[in-house]
């Protein structure tokens, strides 16, 4: 891994949270909070952390992926039962990406991002969670958000996004509905203070 961090010049946002401005017209990203997993001159990749995947729950997914048999569902550890499944973004929506605390690591599969947060996209982490040996904190996202080189920078310049320091509470918290307001709060902003919100109170 030596020397890899030099690729990330000052000004890249990996390890930070992106917060959609209320003027964001792209429905896929409206009111979204995105954890940036990678950002370099080659583009950016992140996971939306405040969009539930609807009717899919984690135990069901484990059965679909043949990790557990139906009858075994009752034996799942609490963490697997309550694991959040999110809609991580519009790219590769059939693929699962697990954002998790750094107490779990798979050689050559886990990407350490920042400040105790890692990303693993192999089925092995799902097996570990199902078996009770996974990370302490984790969310599973289906799909991710991706930007071409320079695209994210342009969108930020066009006032599409705000960004702030990430924190584990915001990423892994159960209060999915409140994450947008809480992320803005980290910047000292209330949604009503941003002009496009006027009249939508």
C-alpha positions in Angstrom: 0.0 0.0 0.0 3.0 2.3 0.3 2.9 5.6 -1.5 -0.7 5.2 -2.5 -1.9 8.2 -0.5 0.3 10.5 -2.5 -2.2 10.1 -5.4 -4.7 12.1 -3.4 -3.8 15.7 -3.8 -5.1 18.4 -1.4 -8.7 19.2 -2.2 -10.0 15.8 -2.9 -13.1 14.8 -0.9 -12.6 11.2 -0.2 -13.7 10.5 3.4 -16.1 13.4 3.4 -19.8 13.7 3.1 -21.5 15.4 0.1 -24.8 17.0 0.8 -27.2 17.8 -2.1 -28.3 21.4 -2.3 -32.1 21.9 -2.3 -31.8 23.1 -5.9 -30.6 19.7 -7.0 -32.9 18.8 -9.8 -31.6 15.3 -10.5 -34.1 13.2 -8.7 -31.6 10.4 -8.1 -29.7 12.7 -5.8 -32.3 15.1 -4.4 -31.8 15.6 -0.6 -29.1 12.9 -0.6 -26.1 12.6 1.7 -23.2 10.8 0.0 -20.1 9.4 1.7 -17.2 9.8 -0.8 -15.2 6.6 -0.9 -12.7 7.6 -3.6 -11.9 10.8 -5.3 -8.9 11.5 -7.5 -8.0 13.0 -10.9 -9.7 9.9 -12.3 -13.1 10.8 -10.9 -15.1 10.0 -7.8 -17.2 7.3 -6.3 -19.5 7.4 -3.3 -22.4 5.7 -1.4 -25.7 7.5 -0.7 -26.2 6.9 3.1 -29.8 8.2 3.5 -31.9 6.4 1.0 -33.5 3.1 2.1 -33.8 0.4 -0.5 -37.5 0.0 0.1 -38.8 -3.4 0.6 -35.5 -5.3 0.6 -34.3 -6.4 4.0 -30.9 -7.9 4.8 -32.0 -11.4 5.9 -34.0 -11.8 2.7 -31.0 -10.7 0.7 -28.8 -13.3 2.4 -31.3 -16.0 1.3 -31.4 -14.6 -2.3 -27.6 -14.7 -2.4 -27.6 -18.3 -1.0 -25.6 -17.2 2.0 -28.2 -18.7 4.4 -31.0 -21.2 3.7 -34.5 -20.0 4.5 -34.9 -22.0 7.6 -31.6 -20.6 9.1 -33.0 -17.1 9.1 -34.2 -17.4 12.7 -30.6 -18.0 13.9 -29.2 -14.7 12.5 -27.3 -12.5 14.9 -29.1 -9.3 15.9 -26.8 -7.2 13.8 -27.7 -9.1 10.6 -31.4 -8.8 11.5 -31.2 -5.1 11.8 -28.7 -4.3 9.1 -29.8 -1.4 6.9 -30.1 -2.0 3.2 -29.7 1.3 1.3 -30.0 2.5 -2.3 -26.3 3.5 -2.7 -26.6 5.1 -6.1 -27.6 4.6 -9.8 -24.5 2.7 -10.9 -24.3 -1.1 -10.6 -27.5 -1.4 -8.6 -27.3 -5.1 -8.5 -24.1 -5.1 -6.6 -23.7 -4.7 -2.8 -21.2 -2.4 -1.2 -20.7 -2.5 2.5 -19.5 0.6 4.4 -18.2 -0.5 7.8 -16.1 0.2 10.8 -12.4 -0.6 10.5 -12.6 -3.5 13.1 -13.1 -5.8 10.1 -10.7 -6.3 7.2 -10.3 -8.7 4.3 -6.9 -8.7 2.7 -7.1 -7.4 -0.9 -10.8 -6.8 -0.7 -11.3 -4.1 1.9 -10.5 -0.5 1.1 -9.7 1.7 4.1 -11.1 5.1 3.4 -10.7 7.5 6.3 -11.1 7.8 10.0 -12.0 4.2 10.9 -14.3 3.7 7.9 -13.8 1.0 5.2 -15.6 -0.3 2.1 -15.8 -4.0 1.2 -17.7 -5.2 -1.8 -17.3 -9.0 -1.6 -19.8 -11.6 -0.5 -17.4 -12.6 2.3 -18.3 -9.7 4.5 -22.0 -10.6 4.2 -21.1 -14.1 5.2 -19.2 -12.8 8.2 -22.1 -10.5 9.3 -24.5 -13.5 8.9 -22.2 -15.5 11.1 -21.8 -12.9 13.7 -18.1 -12.2 13.0 -18.6 -9.0 10.9 -17.8 -5.4 11.7 -19.4 -3.7 14.7 -21.0 -1.0 12.4 -22.1 -1.6 8.8 -24.6 -0.6 6.2 -25.2 -2.4 2.9 -25.7 -0.3 -0.2 -27.0 -1.5 -3.5 -25.2 0.4 -6.2 -23.1 3.5 -6.0 -22.8 7.1 -7.3 -20.0 7.8 -9.7 -18.5 10.9 -11.3 -16.2 11.2 -14.4 -12.9 13.1 -14.0 -13.6 16.7 -13.0 -17.4 16.2 -13.0 -17.8 16.4 -9.2 -15.6 19.5 -9.0 -17.8 21.2 -11.6 -21.0 20.2 -9.8 -19.7 21.7 -6.6 -18.7 24.9 -8.4 -22.2 25.1 -9.8 -23.6 25.0 -6.2 -25.0 21.4 -6.6 -23.3 20.1 -3.5 -22.1 21.2 0.0 -19.6 19.0 1.8 -18.7 18.4 5.4 -16.6 16.1 7.6 -18.0 12.6 7.9 -18.9 11.1 11.2 -19.7 7.5 11.9 -23.0 8.5 13.6 -24.2 10.0 10.4 -23.1 7.2 8.2 -24.3 4.2 10.3 -27.1 5.9 12.2 -30.6 4.4 12.2 -32.3 7.8 11.7 -32.1 7.6 7.9 -34.9 10.2 7.4 -33.0 12.8 9.6 -29.5 12.4 8.0 -30.0 15.2 5.5 -31.0 17.7 8.1 -28.3 16.5 10.5 -25.6 16.8 7.8 -26.7 20.4 7.0 -26.7 21.0 10.8 -23.0 20.1 10.9 -22.4 23.1 8.6 -24.7 25.3 10.8 -27.4 25.3 8.1 -31.1 24.7 8.5 -32.9 23.5 5.4 -35.1 26.5 5.5 -32.1 28.9 5.2 -31.3 27.7 1.7 -33.3 29.7 -0.8 -34.8 26.9 -2.9 -36.6 25.6 0.2 -38.6 28.8 0.5 -42.3 28.0 0.1 -41.8 24.3 0.7 -41.9 24.5 4.5 
